[in-house]
Amino acid sequence: MSDSATPAFASAARDRLGEDALALLPLPLPLPAEQLDALHAAYAAPPRAYHNIGHVAEVLRHYADVAAGPGWTQPRETALAVLYHDAIYQAGRRDNEARSAQLAREHLARWLPQAGIDADRVAELIELTARHGAIARDDVDEQTRLFLDGDMAILGAEPAVFDAYDRGIASEYRGHVPGPLFRLNRRRFLKALLKRERIFLSDFFHERYDAAARNNLRRAITTKR
């Protein structure tokens, strides 16, 4: 997570990827300014309490942890999947991931056509994030496990950071789903995660975050909302 006491996704000032986050991208050249502008614009609309560019910055930090540890076999494709995985997001919709994957394809074709990027792999990773909590360890390869776990590492964050994430999700659904229905479905989702033998699919994230994630989930489930 961020070294700051305030998580990046919860800070209104963090509406663009900073130089520290961009430095984590394993690309031979900086992304074109026009592409970055379009990416930031996508994450800014509609305004989001959690699924914003700050969340991307946090997942990029987990991406860097993996790069320094077990490593990535397709580092560019995975980094681009991190950048675009929530580019299109509207609470309650079921096609956010598919639309985000399509946007990634369009941006790659427009701005990085000669970079040798495997756009199918980028889109595949993005689309798999729609199945968080429903994918078994043996359903995907280790590289995919690491990518998906990086997106879910917030579950094992420090309690205050986890609580900010939990409030952010509730804020995003407010006005889209009736409160009682949201609370019911949210509790079901968290309970299902807690019942899983493995919250995190990869050994790397399991060893780092499983215990903390279970503590956070138990607390969230038993806290009156």
Secondary structure, DSSP 8 states (H G I E B T S, - for coil): --SSSS-GGG-TT--S--HHHHTT---SS---HHHHHHHHHHHHSS--SSSSHHHHHHHHHHHHHHHHTT--SSHHHHHHHHHHTTSS--TT-S-HHHHHHHHHHHHHHHH-TTS---HHHHHHHHHHGGGTTT--GGGS-HHHHHHHHHHHGGGGS-HHHHHHHHHHHHHHHTTTS-HHHHHHHHHHHHHHHHHSS-SSSSHHHHHHHHHHHHHHHHHHHHS--
